[in-house]
Amino acid sequence: QVHLVESGGGLVQPGGSLRLSCAASGSIISIDAMGWYRQAAGNQRELVADITSGGNTNYVDSVKGRFTISRDNAKNTVYLQMNSLKPEDTAVYYCNFRRVLTMTDIGNYWGQGTQVTVSS
C-alpha cells in the first residue's frame, strides 16, 4: 500500500512564500509523474504543476515564474516552492503521483490535501 503525506501549508501574507512537500511511503520501485493540484472553494480541481521522471516540468499559466516544482527520487518526494503568493492562490493543494510501481501493482495516488491561505 502506498501513502502520500503532505506538509507545508498554512497562512501567508500576499507576496510571501511557502514550500509544500509530499512524501510517498510503501514498497515503491519507481514513480513516473508527480504533480500538484489545487481546489479553491466552489471551483474544480486544477493542475498547478507536474514533473516527469525525466525532470520535464509543466505549469499552469497563472503560476509560471512564481512556483517551482521539483522532486527527490531517492526520497519519493515532490516539492512545490511557491513565491510571490497572491490571494487567488488560496486553495487546498493536493499532490498526485501517477504510475507508481510497487512490488504488487501499479497505480495513481493522491495526498490528503493541505490548505494554503493567502491573506493580509
Disulfide bonds with the S-S distance in Angstrom:
Cys22-Cys95 1.98
